[in-house]
Structures are given as C-alpha cells and as structure tokens.
Amino acid sequence: MVSISKLKKFYLVEPLKSSSLGFHSFEETKKCESIVINEVEGKRQKKHRKKQCKDWRCIDYCFWMIGYMCTTWWLLSLLYGCLPAMLLGFEAPVSPGVRLSREGVTALHPVVLVPGIVTGGLELWEGRSCAEGLFRKRLWGDSFAQILKRPLCWLEHLSLHDETGLDPPGIRVRAVPGLVAADNFASGYLLWADLIENLARIGYEGKNLFMAAYDWRLSFQNTEIRDQALSRLKSHIELMFVTNGYKKVVVVPQSMGAIYFLHFLKWVETPPPMGGGSGPGWCDKYIKAIMNVSPAFLGDPRAVSNIFSTESSVGFVRTVASGILNFDYVGRQTLEHAMRVCRTWDSIISLMPKGGETIWGGLDWCLEDWNNYDQEISWGSNSATFNLSYEAVWIDCDEMSRESIQKISKKRAYTARTVFDILNFVAPKMMKRAEAHFSHGIAENLEDPKYAHYRYWSNPLETKLPDAPDMEIYCLYGVGIPTERSHVHKFYPSEKDKSIPFQIDSSADGEDGSWLHNGVYFVDGDESVPIVSSGFMCAKGWHGRTRFNPSGTATYTIEYQLKQPGGLIDRRGLENGASSNIMGNAALIEDVLLVAAGATGVDIGGDRIFSDIMRMSERINLRL
C-alpha cells in the first residue's frame, strides 16, 4: 500500500515546464515574435497619425469647424421645417399674398428684383486644374460645399485681378441667371423666396417677374464693361413694359442693389459710350416706383473695417463671443485669407461712408445721443484707436517701416473724411482702383461737367435723380436693432502673421448703458445699415424739390420695427426688421404687393416712421 501511494504521488507531481529551464517551444517563439512585430507596427502607425495631424494647416481646421457648424444648422433647419403647420393648437398665419388674393388684388405692373452684395449666386465657367469638375457649379450660394473640399482653390476662384478688378487669367466666374440666383442664399437661409412666393400668389410668373442678377464683386461700371449687365437690365425693363400691356415697372432693389440701381438710373440716360443713350425721360416712361429695401445710400461703416482688418462680417459676433477671433491659430489665419479675397472686390468700396463729417459727424459732435463721450475716439463713421509698437508689419505684401507705424500712431482717431487717408496707406492697390469708379463726397455744384462721369453716379450726394415727376421712390428698412457705427482698433503684434497688424479691440467696453461694446459702437438700424444711411435721402435729401431731386419725384420713408418671432410657427419673424430677415416681413411684403398691383405711396399710408431719423436729418447741415 505504501508503494502504491508513493507511486500515486509520483504521478501527481506537476512536471517541470521547459520555460523554467530557459527553453521555448516553436509556437511560443512565433507568438512572441508576432507580439513584438505588432508593437512595432502600432508605434509606427501612431507616429504616422501624429505626423498626419501635424500636416494639417490652420485653414483646414477652420473650414472643418465651419462645416460642422453649417451641417448642424442645416439639420436643425430641416427638422424645424418638418414640423406640421398645426402644432399644439396654433394656426399657421396666412401669408400676405394669400390674403390679398382673396381680397381681389392681382398682378398689374411688372416687377424687377435687384439683389445686393453677396446675396447673388456665382457659378464657374472656366477655372484652374484644381477646380476640375466644377463647370457651371455654384461657388457662391447654395451649399458652399467647395469651402470644405478645396478651400484655397475656392478662394482663388472668387478673387478678382488686383489691378484691373476684372477676371484673373484663366478664371471666369459669372452670376447665376434667373430667379434662382438669389431666392435662397443657402439651405435654410431664405432671401427673396418669401417675396417671390407671395408675388406668385397674386398672379406673378416668369413673364412679369425678373431677377436682375449681376456679379456683385465688380464695380458697377465694370458689370457693363465685362457682362453688359446694365444693357441687359435696360432691355428687360423695356421688354416687360411692352409685353405687359405697356405697364410701368416696379423695381425692388435690396441693400447694395439700391446704389447699383441708382448708378443705372444715370447710366441709362447718359449718351454712349459711357452710358446707355436713352436720353432724358426714359425713367419716367418705364418705371412706376423704386422700392429700396434696406438701402445703403450713404454707405455702411462696416466696409471700412472690412478693408482695414477684415472684421466687418464678424464684428457683431464679437459682441456675443468676443474670444472666438482672438484665437491665434484659427481666427487670424482665416481673416488673412478673407482679407486677400475681399480686397479684390471693388464693390466693397461702393459701401464706404459717403458725405464725410457733414453726414457722419466729426471729433466734436455726432448725430446720435451718445452719453459716454471719449475725446480719444472719433464720432465719425469709423473711428479707430491704435496702440502701436515700433515693429515692421506687412500689408499688401509691402513692408511698413517704423516711420510708417509712427505716422499712423500719431493720429489716434479717424473720421469718415480722414479714414480714406489710412485706407490709401494700408490698401493702396484697392484704393487706386476705387478712385476710378467711386466717389464719396458732397457736390457743391451739380451742374459741373465733372459729375457726368460714372464714378459719381452711385453717390446720391453727387448726382441728381432723373427727370421723372411721376415716379415714386421708397426707403423701406428695419429699426430698433443695434447696428455697427464705428470701431476701435489696436495694433496686434504677431510673429506668425504680419499681414493684418490691426484688429478690433474687444477689450474696449463702455459703462452700463453705453453704445460701446467689445470695441464696436452701436446705433439704431436694421443690424446691417444705420438709419442715417437708409433713411436720410428719402426723409430729407430727396424730399420735395431739392438740388438732388429737381423734378420733385415723390419719396416715402417706411420703417418696420423689430418684433421677435411669436413662436415656432412664426419661423423667420413676420414682423422682423433685421436686414437678413426683412424679406420675410409681412408688412413689407404687403406694401410691395400693393404697389405692384397699382397702389401709390399715399394709398398704402405714406410715411411710417418710428425712429429719430427726422430729428437726425434736421441736425445734418446740408445745402438742399
């Protein structure tokens, strides 16, 4: 028994593992080698991924971020649009077109729509190799998908020649024709769509409704030189007049389109080769009314900041989130690319403030009642305060010396008159082109032959309205919304980016109740254009018989107060006066439809004024 138990113990003893003696089996050796290989391969892939991340440029991060934001916005808009018309017992509001149609209002006068800056679509007709496959695809408007796919190529094709202001060699980008050019700016962002739909409700269609699309990047006269846009607009108005029973045309320009059409009014009567050669009386024969929506007759102060530091389009965002554009890696690099493109667009110069200190105020006075007055900041249209160090910076690819920096820093404030001095210094190529196409002063003698040149035609203070006593002019715009009036800039030293040495000083804030917030002064307006620019000409400059309106063309000032959307059903705000949503304002749509159906300014109630535009107009000392 003992021997058997010992034998059992012998067999139960665990055998020695070969690994304990330092030997490995073939399978274990192979397994170890595969583990080592996998670890090496993993490190290599990880290193490769890090290298790929380092290869990303700031512009890539920026446009990916924009893509994520746009995608989120479009998805929310899609879900929002899928909500039923009847929700929780609320009734969908009846559109003005449907209501007026029920009341018997029908189409009478042909209607021409004139879009403003950046609102018209642009498509590619010829491009570089990087734009392969984009023939007749939209580069501007619609989905903006090309920003994400090929951002630098996209920017190159939207730029114009920096000397001629026309097409660069090998690139042709043209305006999208027809109503689709500006009915929707992007998915979920409506422009003319509401107005077009309501016009259709009372009988308008392709034969009596026309969108005068043009390349909004060009100077106004260059749209005729390159595309014959003014000639085609003249022909369409004459054709619509004849084919619609010899009924005069109602023109509805928007934003910059108002001064573009003002240029057209002078061009059409001027003898060739500079003008259309139709002679005096053409406007009175073919045009019933001009209903200017959010017009920028006297300019937009943001244009100065756009040229100076390319921040006009984001100035309002600074008031909400001032830190976004202070992020060096994304913000300033994005502004640099935007600046290079925008400085090739001559149309921006047309929006520079007009009238100088007479209209916009000087260092010692302003139109608005600003309580917190700072002697270091001008009350002009674009005051600028600089805190400069003596370092060389780059602007327009030219080096500014220390003496140049000192020259700018000596003058701490710039008004609507003196701001052109600094813009000629920081953007010489752009301003040189601008001098040939635009003027921003006040005419002393409108009979002077020099004012027959086209550079004065888009400035209402340097040109006369046509001889059209039966024509009507309307100024339709929103009020009650904080709107940029002037900016405080500072020097921004940066070794990484020397092309934009100045930026809006987001640390500049006024006291409680001040109009100054995050480096921007705000006044009453429609979010884009101050009321003095939108309303002064109709309220005073053209009102009655003046030297700017010798035939006494009737003018009407109609303002729309801001009212927030009443709920989910009221999506855009049927009483919204903001420039981006005013085309959906029910009162504005009704006014346009009634005038198109034959009503006059008196029939729709005449002037409707809620702001201080009349008091401000009286403070402007302008000889009429």
C-alpha positions as CSV (number, residue, x, y, z in Angstrom):
1,M,0.0,0.0,0.0
2,V,2.8,2.3,0.8
3,S,4.4,1.7,-2.5
4,I,1.2,2.3,-4.3
5,S,0.6,5.6,-2.5
6,K,4.2,6.7,-3.3
7,L,3.5,5.7,-6.9
8,K,0.4,7.9,-7.0
9,K,2.3,10.9,-5.5
10,F,4.9,10.3,-8.2
11,Y,2.4,10.6,-11.0
12,L,0.6,13.6,-9.3
13,V,3.7,15.6,-9.2
14,E,3.5,18.5,-11.7
15,P,6.0,18.1,-14.4
16,L,8.6,20.9,-14.9
17,K,7.9,23.4,-17.7
18,S,10.5,23.8,-20.2
19,S,10.3,27.6,-19.9
20,S,11.6,27.4,-16.4
21,L,14.8,25.9,-17.8
22,G,15.2,28.7,-20.3
23,F,13.8,26.9,-23.4
24,H,10.8,27.9,-25.5
25,S,8.7,25.9,-27.9
26,F,8.4,26.9,-31.6
27,E,4.8,28.0,-31.2
28,E,5.7,30.3,-28.2
29,T,8.6,31.8,-30.0
30,K,6.4,32.6,-33.0
31,K,3.8,34.1,-30.7
32,C,6.4,36.3,-29.1
33,E,7.8,37.5,-32.4
34,S,4.3,38.4,-33.6
35,I,3.7,40.4,-30.4
36,V,6.9,42.3,-31.0
37,I,6.0,43.0,-34.6
38,N,2.5,44.2,-33.6
39,E,4.0,46.6,-31.1
40,V,6.5,48.0,-33.6
41,E,3.8,48.3,-36.2
42,G,1.5,50.0,-33.7
43,K,4.1,52.5,-32.8
44,R,4.8,53.2,-36.4
45,Q,1.1,53.8,-37.2
46,K,0.7,56.0,-34.1
47,K,3.7,58.1,-35.2
48,H,2.3,58.3,-38.8
49,R,-1.0,59.5,-37.4
50,K,0.7,62.2,-35.4
51,K,2.6,63.3,-38.5
52,Q,-0.6,63.5,-40.4
53,C,-2.1,65.6,-37.7
54,K,0.9,67.9,-37.8
55,D,0.5,68.3,-41.6
56,W,-3.0,69.8,-41.1
57,R,-2.9,73.6,-41.6
58,C,-4.9,76.2,-39.7
59,I,-7.1,76.7,-42.8
60,D,-8.1,73.1,-42.7
61,Y,-9.2,73.3,-39.0
62,C,-11.1,76.5,-39.7
63,F,-13.1,75.1,-42.6
64,W,-13.8,71.8,-40.9
65,M,-15.2,73.8,-37.9
66,I,-17.3,75.9,-40.3
67,G,-18.5,72.7,-41.9
68,Y,-19.6,71.2,-38.6
69,M,-21.5,74.3,-37.7
70,C,-23.2,74.6,-41.1
71,T,-24.1,70.9,-41.0
72,T,-25.6,71.2,-37.6
73,W,-27.5,74.4,-38.6
74,W,-28.9,72.7,-41.8
75,L,-30.0,69.6,-39.8
76,L,-31.8,71.7,-37.3
77,S,-33.4,73.8,-40.1
78,L,-34.6,70.6,-41.8
79,L,-36.1,69.2,-38.6
80,Y,-37.7,72.6,-38.0
81,G,-39.2,72.7,-41.5
82,C,-40.7,69.3,-41.0
83,L,-42.9,70.5,-38.1
84,P,-46.6,70.3,-39.0
85,A,-48.4,73.5,-39.8
86,M,-50.8,72.8,-37.0
87,L,-48.9,72.3,-33.7
88,L,-50.3,72.3,-30.2
89,G,-53.5,74.1,-31.4
90,F,-51.7,77.0,-33.1
91,E,-52.8,78.1,-36.6
92,A,-50.4,78.9,-39.3
93,P,-50.5,82.6,-40.2
94,V,-52.0,83.5,-43.6
95,S,-49.4,85.0,-45.9
96,P,-50.0,88.5,-47.3
97,G,-50.2,87.1,-50.9
98,V,-53.0,84.6,-50.0
99,R,-54.9,87.3,-48.0
100,L,-54.6,89.9,-50.7
101,S,-55.5,87.4,-53.4
102,R,-58.7,86.6,-51.5
103,E,-59.4,90.4,-51.4
104,G,-59.2,90.6,-55.2
105,V,-55.7,92.1,-55.5
106,T,-54.0,90.9,-58.8
107,A,-50.7,91.5,-60.6
108,L,-50.6,94.7,-62.7
109,H,-47.1,96.2,-63.0
110,P,-44.1,94.0,-63.9
111,V,-41.6,93.6,-61.1
112,V,-37.8,93.6,-61.3
113,L,-35.8,92.4,-58.3
114,V,-32.2,93.7,-57.8
115,P,-30.1,91.7,-55.2
116,G,-27.5,93.2,-53.0
117,I,-23.9,92.4,-52.2
118,V,-23.0,88.7,-51.5
119,T,-26.7,87.6,-51.9
120,G,-26.5,86.5,-55.6
121,G,-25.2,83.1,-56.7
122,L,-21.9,82.8,-58.6
123,E,-21.0,79.9,-60.9
124,L,-17.8,78.7,-62.5
125,W,-17.4,78.8,-66.3
126,E,-13.6,78.5,-66.5
127,G,-11.0,77.7,-63.9
128,R,-7.7,76.2,-62.8
129,S,-6.9,72.5,-62.7
130,C,-7.9,72.4,-59.0
131,A,-11.5,73.2,-60.0
132,E,-11.8,70.2,-62.2
133,G,-15.5,69.0,-62.4
134,L,-17.0,72.3,-61.2
135,F,-18.1,73.7,-64.6
136,R,-21.3,75.7,-64.0
137,K,-21.3,74.6,-60.4
138,R,-22.0,77.2,-57.8
139,L,-19.0,78.6,-56.0
140,W,-21.1,81.1,-54.0
141,G,-24.6,80.5,-52.7
142,D,-26.3,77.1,-52.3
143,S,-24.4,74.7,-50.0
144,F,-20.9,76.1,-50.0
145,A,-19.6,72.6,-50.2
146,Q,-16.4,73.6,-52.0
147,I,-15.2,75.5,-48.9
148,L,-14.7,72.2,-47.2
149,K,-13.4,70.2,-50.2
150,R,-10.9,72.7,-51.6
151,P,-10.8,75.9,-49.6
152,L,-7.7,77.6,-51.1
153,C,-8.9,76.8,-54.7
154,W,-12.3,78.2,-53.8
155,L,-10.8,81.4,-52.5
156,E,-8.6,81.7,-55.6
157,H,-11.5,81.5,-58.0
158,L,-13.6,84.1,-56.1
159,S,-10.7,86.6,-56.2
160,L,-10.5,89.2,-59.0
161,H,-7.4,90.7,-60.6
162,D,-5.8,93.1,-58.1
163,E,-5.0,95.7,-60.8
164,T,-7.9,95.6,-63.3
165,G,-10.7,94.5,-60.9
166,L,-11.8,92.0,-63.6
167,D,-11.2,88.3,-64.2
168,P,-7.8,86.8,-63.4
169,P,-6.2,85.0,-66.4
170,G,-7.7,81.6,-66.8
171,I,-10.7,82.1,-64.5
172,R,-14.3,83.0,-65.4
173,V,-16.9,83.2,-62.6
174,R,-20.3,84.6,-63.6
175,A,-23.6,85.5,-61.9
176,V,-26.3,82.8,-61.8
177,P,-29.2,84.0,-64.0
178,G,-32.9,84.0,-63.2
179,L,-34.9,84.0,-60.0
180,V,-32.8,81.1,-58.6
181,A,-29.8,83.5,-58.4
182,A,-30.9,84.9,-55.0
183,D,-34.1,83.2,-53.9
184,N,-32.2,81.2,-51.3
185,F,-28.7,82.2,-50.2
186,A,-28.0,78.8,-48.6
187,S,-30.0,75.8,-47.4
188,G,-32.3,77.1,-44.6
189,Y,-31.3,80.8,-45.2
190,L,-34.1,82.4,-47.3
191,L,-33.7,85.7,-49.1
192,W,-36.1,86.6,-51.9
193,A,-38.0,83.3,-51.7
194,D,-40.8,84.7,-49.5
195,L,-41.4,87.8,-51.6
196,I,-41.3,85.7,-54.8
197,E,-43.8,83.2,-53.4
198,N,-46.2,86.0,-52.3
199,L,-45.9,87.7,-55.7
200,A,-46.9,84.4,-57.3
201,R,-50.0,84.3,-55.1
202,I,-51.4,87.3,-56.8
203,G,-50.5,86.2,-60.3
204,Y,-46.8,86.9,-61.0
205,E,-44.7,84.5,-63.0
206,G,-41.8,84.5,-65.4
207,K,-43.2,86.9,-67.9
208,N,-43.8,89.7,-65.4
209,L,-41.2,88.9,-62.7
210,F,-37.5,89.2,-63.3
211,M,-34.3,88.9,-61.2
212,A,-31.6,91.3,-62.4
213,A,-28.7,89.2,-61.3
214,Y,-25.2,90.6,-61.7
215,D,-21.7,89.9,-60.4
216,W,-21.7,91.8,-57.1
217,R,-17.9,91.6,-56.8
218,L,-17.3,94.1,-59.6
219,S,-17.5,97.8,-59.7
220,F,-20.9,98.9,-61.1
221,Q,-19.5,100.2,-64.4
222,N,-17.4,97.0,-64.8
223,T,-20.6,94.9,-64.8
224,E,-21.4,96.7,-68.0
225,I,-17.9,96.5,-69.5
226,R,-17.5,92.8,-68.8
227,D,-21.0,91.4,-68.8
228,Q,-23.2,94.1,-70.3
229,A,-25.4,93.8,-67.2
230,L,-26.7,97.3,-67.4
231,S,-27.7,96.9,-71.1
232,R,-29.4,93.7,-70.4
233,L,-31.3,95.2,-67.5
234,K,-32.5,98.1,-69.7
235,S,-33.6,95.7,-72.4
236,H,-35.6,93.5,-69.9
237,I,-37.4,96.5,-68.5
238,E,-38.4,97.7,-72.0
239,L,-39.5,94.2,-73.0
240,M,-41.6,93.7,-69.8
241,F,-43.1,97.1,-70.4
242,V,-44.3,96.2,-73.9
243,T,-45.3,92.6,-73.2
244,N,-47.4,93.5,-70.1
245,G,-49.7,96.0,-71.7
246,Y,-47.4,99.0,-71.5
247,K,-47.5,99.0,-67.8
248,K,-44.6,100.7,-66.0
249,V,-42.2,98.5,-64.0
250,V,-41.8,98.4,-60.2
251,V,-38.2,97.9,-59.2
252,V,-37.2,96.3,-55.8
253,P,-33.5,96.8,-55.1
254,Q,-32.0,95.4,-51.8
255,S,-29.0,96.7,-49.8
256,M,-26.2,97.5,-52.2
257,G,-28.6,96.9,-55.1
258,A,-30.1,100.3,-54.2
259,I,-27.0,102.2,-55.1
260,Y,-26.4,99.8,-58.1
261,F,-29.8,100.8,-59.5
262,L,-29.1,104.5,-58.7
263,H,-26.0,104.1,-60.9
264,F,-28.2,102.5,-63.6
265,L,-30.7,105.5,-63.5
266,K,-27.9,107.8,-64.5
267,W,-26.3,105.4,-66.9
268,V,-29.5,104.7,-68.9
269,E,-29.9,108.4,-69.8
270,T,-26.2,109.2,-70.5
271,P,-25.1,109.3,-74.1
272,P,-22.7,106.4,-75.2
273,P,-20.1,105.2,-75.0
274,M,-20.2,105.9,-71.2
275,G,-24.0,105.4,-70.9
276,G,-27.0,103.7,-72.4
277,G,-28.0,106.6,-74.6
278,S,-31.8,106.5,-73.9
279,G,-31.9,110.2,-73.0
280,P,-34.0,112.2,-70.5
281,G,-37.5,110.9,-69.9
282,W,-36.7,107.1,-70.1
283,C,-37.1,106.6,-66.3
284,D,-40.4,108.4,-66.2
285,K,-41.7,106.4,-69.2
286,Y,-40.7,102.9,-68.0
287,I,-40.5,103.0,-64.1
288,K,-43.5,103.4,-61.8
289,A,-41.7,103.0,-58.5
290,I,-38.4,102.1,-56.9
291,M,-38.9,100.3,-53.6
292,N,-35.5,100.2,-51.9
293,V,-35.2,97.6,-49.2
294,S,-32.6,98.2,-46.5
295,P,-30.8,100.6,-48.8
296,A,-27.2,101.7,-48.1
297,F,-27.4,105.0,-49.9
298,L,-24.9,106.7,-47.7
299,G,-22.7,103.7,-47.1
300,D,-22.1,101.0,-44.5
301,P,-19.5,101.7,-41.8
302,R,-18.6,98.0,-41.7
303,A,-17.0,98.5,-45.2
304,V,-14.1,100.4,-43.6
305,S,-13.4,97.7,-41.0
306,N,-13.7,95.1,-43.8
307,I,-10.9,96.7,-45.8
308,F,-8.8,97.6,-42.7
309,S,-8.9,94.4,-40.8
310,T,-11.5,92.1,-42.5
311,E,-13.6,92.0,-39.3
312,S,-16.8,93.7,-40.5
313,S,-18.6,90.4,-41.1
314,V,-17.8,89.2,-37.6
315,G,-18.0,92.4,-35.7
316,F,-21.5,91.6,-34.4
317,V,-20.3,88.1,-33.4
318,R,-17.7,89.8,-31.2
319,T,-20.5,91.2,-29.0
320,V,-21.7,87.7,-28.3
321,A,-18.5,85.8,-28.1
322,S,-15.6,88.1,-28.3
323,G,-13.0,85.4,-27.7
324,I,-13.6,83.5,-30.9
325,L,-11.5,85.6,-33.2
326,N,-8.8,86.1,-30.6
327,F,-7.7,82.5,-31.1
328,D,-4.4,83.0,-33.0
329,Y,-4.3,79.7,-34.8
330,V,-7.7,79.8,-36.4
331,G,-9.0,83.4,-36.2
332,R,-6.2,85.4,-37.6
333,Q,-5.3,83.0,-40.4
334,T,-8.9,82.9,-41.5
335,L,-9.0,86.7,-41.5
336,E,-5.8,86.8,-43.6
337,H,-7.3,84.7,-46.4
338,A,-10.6,86.6,-46.3
339,M,-8.7,89.9,-46.5
340,R,-6.8,88.9,-49.6
341,V,-10.0,88.0,-51.4
342,C,-12.2,90.9,-50.2
343,R,-9.6,93.5,-51.2
344,T,-10.0,92.4,-54.8
345,W,-13.8,93.2,-54.7
346,D,-14.3,96.7,-55.8
347,S,-18.0,96.6,-54.8
348,I,-17.0,97.0,-51.2
349,I,-15.7,100.5,-52.0
350,S,-19.2,101.5,-53.0
351,L,-20.3,100.9,-49.4
352,M,-17.8,103.3,-47.9
353,P,-19.5,106.1,-45.9
354,K,-20.5,109.0,-48.1
355,G,-20.8,112.6,-47.2
356,G,-17.9,112.8,-44.8
357,E,-18.2,114.6,-41.5
358,T,-21.3,116.5,-42.7
359,I,-23.3,113.3,-42.6
360,W,-21.5,111.1,-40.1
361,G,-20.2,113.6,-37.6
362,G,-16.7,114.7,-36.6
363,L,-14.5,114.7,-33.5
364,D,-16.7,117.1,-31.6
365,W,-20.2,116.1,-32.5
366,C,-22.4,113.1,-33.6
367,L,-25.9,112.6,-34.8
368,E,-26.8,110.1,-32.1
369,D,-27.2,110.9,-28.4
370,W,-24.1,109.0,-27.1
371,N,-23.8,109.6,-23.3
372,N,-20.3,108.4,-22.8
373,Y,-18.1,110.6,-24.9
374,D,-14.5,109.8,-25.1
375,Q,-12.2,112.5,-26.6
376,E,-9.8,109.9,-28.0
377,I,-12.4,108.3,-30.2
378,S,-14.0,109.9,-33.2
379,W,-17.7,110.1,-33.5
380,G,-17.3,109.7,-37.3
381,S,-18.3,106.6,-39.2
382,N,-15.2,104.6,-38.4
383,S,-13.1,105.9,-35.5
384,A,-10.0,104.0,-34.8
385,T,-7.8,104.0,-31.7
386,F,-4.4,102.4,-32.1
387,N,-1.9,101.2,-29.6
388,L,1.1,100.7,-31.8
389,S,4.6,99.4,-31.1
390,Y,7.5,100.1,-33.4
391,E,7.8,96.9,-35.3
392,A,7.6,96.3,-39.0
393,V,4.4,94.7,-40.3
394,W,3.2,93.6,-43.7
395,I,0.2,95.0,-45.6
396,D,-0.4,94.3,-49.3
397,C,2.9,92.5,-49.3
398,D,4.8,95.7,-48.7
399,E,6.8,96.3,-45.5
400,M,5.8,99.2,-43.3
401,S,8.7,100.9,-41.7
402,R,9.0,102.2,-38.2
403,E,8.4,105.6,-39.5
404,S,5.2,104.4,-41.1
405,I,3.9,103.0,-37.9
406,Q,4.8,106.2,-36.1
407,K,2.9,108.1,-38.7
408,I,-0.3,106.1,-38.1
409,S,0.0,106.1,-34.4
410,K,0.3,109.9,-34.1
411,K,-3.3,110.3,-35.3
412,R,-5.4,108.3,-32.9
413,A,-8.8,109.0,-34.4
414,Y,-10.1,108.8,-37.9
415,T,-13.5,110.2,-39.1
416,A,-15.5,109.5,-42.3
417,R,-13.4,112.1,-44.0
418,T,-9.9,111.2,-42.8
419,V,-10.3,107.5,-42.8
420,F,-9.6,107.4,-46.6
421,D,-6.0,108.6,-45.8
422,I,-5.2,105.4,-43.8
423,L,-7.0,103.1,-46.2
424,N,-4.9,104.6,-49.1
425,F,-1.9,103.6,-46.9
426,V,-2.9,100.1,-45.9
427,A,-4.6,99.0,-49.1
428,P,-3.1,101.1,-51.9
429,K,-3.9,98.8,-54.8
430,M,-7.6,98.6,-53.9
431,M,-8.0,102.3,-53.3
432,K,-6.3,103.1,-56.5
433,R,-8.9,101.1,-58.4
434,A,-11.6,102.6,-56.3
435,E,-10.7,106.2,-57.2
436,A,-11.5,105.4,-60.9
437,H,-15.0,104.1,-60.1
438,F,-16.4,105.7,-56.9
439,S,-16.6,109.0,-55.1
440,H,-17.8,109.7,-51.5
441,G,-18.0,113.4,-51.2
442,I,-20.7,116.1,-51.5
443,A,-21.2,118.0,-54.7
444,E,-21.0,121.8,-54.4
445,N,-22.3,122.4,-57.9
446,L,-24.2,119.5,-59.6
447,E,-24.0,121.4,-62.9
448,D,-20.3,120.9,-63.0
449,P,-19.4,118.8,-66.1
450,K,-17.2,116.5,-64.0
451,Y,-20.3,115.0,-62.4
452,A,-21.2,113.5,-65.7
453,H,-18.6,110.8,-65.1
454,Y,-19.7,107.4,-63.9
455,R,-17.6,107.5,-60.7
456,Y,-20.2,109.9,-59.2
457,W,-23.4,108.1,-60.2
458,S,-23.7,105.8,-57.2
459,N,-23.4,108.6,-54.7
460,P,-26.8,110.3,-54.1
461,L,-24.9,113.4,-52.8
462,E,-23.1,113.9,-56.1
463,T,-25.7,113.1,-58.6
464,K,-29.3,114.2,-59.5
465,L,-32.3,112.0,-59.7
466,P,-33.6,111.6,-63.3
467,D,-36.4,113.9,-64.6
468,A,-39.3,111.7,-63.6
469,P,-42.0,113.6,-61.7
470,D,-44.4,110.6,-62.0
471,M,-42.0,108.1,-60.5
472,E,-42.0,107.2,-56.8
473,I,-39.1,106.3,-54.5
474,Y,-39.5,104.3,-51.3
475,C,-37.0,103.7,-48.5
476,L,-38.1,100.5,-46.7
477,Y,-35.9,99.4,-43.7
478,G,-36.0,98.0,-40.2
479,V,-35.3,99.9,-37.0
480,G,-34.7,99.1,-33.3
481,I,-31.7,96.8,-33.8
482,P,-28.2,97.6,-32.6
483,T,-26.1,98.3,-35.7
484,E,-22.4,98.8,-36.1
485,R,-21.5,102.5,-36.4
486,S,-17.8,102.7,-35.7
487,H,-14.9,100.6,-34.4
488,V,-12.0,100.8,-32.0
489,H,-8.8,99.2,-33.4
490,K,-5.5,98.3,-31.8
491,F,-2.1,97.1,-33.1
492,Y,-1.7,93.4,-32.9
493,P,1.9,92.3,-32.9
494,S,2.4,88.8,-34.2
495,E,5.4,87.0,-35.5
496,K,3.3,84.3,-37.1
497,D,1.1,86.6,-39.1
498,K,2.2,90.1,-40.1
499,S,-0.4,90.7,-42.9
500,I,-3.1,92.0,-40.5
501,P,-1.4,94.2,-37.9
502,F,-4.7,95.7,-36.6
503,Q,-7.8,94.2,-35.1
504,I,-10.9,95.4,-33.3
505,D,-10.1,95.9,-29.6
506,S,-12.6,93.6,-28.0
507,S,-11.4,94.8,-24.6
508,A,-12.9,98.3,-25.2
509,D,-16.1,98.5,-23.3
510,G,-18.2,101.4,-22.2
511,E,-20.0,101.8,-18.9
512,D,-23.5,100.4,-18.4
513,G,-25.9,101.8,-20.9
514,S,-23.0,102.8,-23.3
515,W,-23.2,102.2,-27.0
516,L,-19.6,100.8,-26.9
517,H,-19.3,97.0,-26.5
518,N,-16.3,94.8,-27.4
519,G,-14.7,97.5,-29.5
520,V,-17.8,98.4,-31.5
521,Y,-20.1,101.4,-31.3
522,F,-23.7,100.5,-32.0
523,V,-26.6,102.7,-33.1
524,D,-30.2,102.2,-34.3
525,G,-30.5,100.4,-37.6
526,D,-31.5,97.2,-39.2
527,E,-28.5,95.2,-37.9
528,S,-26.5,96.0,-41.1
529,V,-27.0,99.6,-42.1
530,P,-27.6,102.6,-39.7
531,I,-30.8,104.5,-40.2
532,V,-29.0,107.7,-41.4
533,S,-27.7,105.7,-44.4
534,S,-31.0,104.0,-45.1
535,G,-33.4,106.9,-44.4
536,F,-31.8,110.3,-44.8
537,M,-32.2,110.7,-48.6
538,C,-36.0,109.8,-48.6
539,A,-36.6,111.8,-45.4
540,K,-34.7,114.9,-46.4
541,G,-32.2,114.7,-49.2
542,W,-34.8,113.9,-51.9
543,H,-37.9,115.1,-50.1
544,G,-39.7,117.6,-52.2
545,R,-37.8,119.6,-54.8
546,T,-34.2,119.8,-53.9
547,R,-31.0,120.1,-55.9
548,F,-30.7,116.3,-55.7
549,N,-34.3,115.9,-56.8
550,P,-35.0,118.7,-59.2
551,S,-38.2,117.2,-60.7
552,G,-39.8,116.6,-57.3
553,T,-40.1,112.8,-57.5
554,A,-42.3,111.6,-54.6
555,T,-40.4,109.9,-51.8
556,Y,-41.7,107.8,-48.9
557,T,-39.9,106.6,-45.7
558,I,-41.4,103.4,-44.3
559,E,-39.8,101.8,-41.2
560,Y,-40.5,98.4,-39.7
561,Q,-40.0,97.9,-36.0
562,L,-38.2,94.8,-34.7
563,K,-40.5,92.2,-33.2
564,Q,-39.3,88.8,-32.2
565,P,-40.9,85.7,-33.7
566,G,-44.1,84.8,-31.8
567,G,-43.4,81.1,-31.7
568,L,-42.4,78.1,-33.7
569,I,-44.9,78.7,-36.4
570,D,-43.6,82.2,-37.0
571,R,-40.2,80.9,-38.1
572,R,-38.5,83.9,-39.7
573,G,-40.5,86.5,-37.8
574,L,-43.4,88.0,-39.8
575,E,-42.6,91.4,-38.2
576,N,-38.8,91.1,-38.2
577,G,-37.0,94.2,-39.3
578,A,-33.5,92.7,-39.4
579,S,-31.8,93.1,-42.8
580,S,-31.2,89.3,-43.0
581,N,-34.9,88.6,-42.5
582,I,-36.7,91.7,-43.7
583,M,-37.7,90.0,-46.9
584,G,-40.0,87.8,-44.8
585,N,-41.6,90.8,-43.0
586,A,-45.3,90.5,-43.7
587,A,-45.8,94.3,-43.7
588,L,-43.0,94.9,-46.2
589,I,-44.3,92.1,-48.5
590,E,-47.8,93.6,-48.4
591,D,-46.5,97.1,-49.2
592,V,-44.6,95.7,-52.2
593,L,-47.6,93.7,-53.5
594,L,-50.0,96.6,-53.2
595,V,-47.7,99.0,-55.1
596,A,-47.1,96.3,-57.7
597,A,-50.9,96.0,-58.0
598,G,-51.2,99.7,-58.7
599,A,-51.4,101.5,-55.4
600,T,-49.4,104.6,-54.7
601,G,-47.5,105.7,-51.6
602,V,-50.5,107.7,-50.4
603,D,-52.7,104.6,-50.8
604,I,-50.6,102.5,-48.5
605,G,-50.4,105.1,-45.8
606,G,-47.5,107.3,-46.7
607,D,-44.5,107.7,-44.3
608,R,-44.4,105.4,-41.3
609,I,-41.5,106.5,-39.0
610,F,-40.7,105.1,-35.6
611,S,-37.0,106.2,-35.3
612,D,-35.3,109.5,-34.8
613,I,-34.4,109.8,-38.5
614,M,-36.3,113.1,-38.9
615,R,-34.6,114.7,-35.9
616,M,-31.2,113.4,-37.1
617,S,-31.9,114.7,-40.6
618,E,-32.5,118.2,-39.2
619,R,-29.1,118.1,-37.5
620,I,-27.3,117.5,-40.8
621,N,-26.3,120.8,-42.2
622,L,-26.6,120.0,-45.9
623,R,-27.5,122.6,-48.6
624,L,-30.6,121.4,-50.4
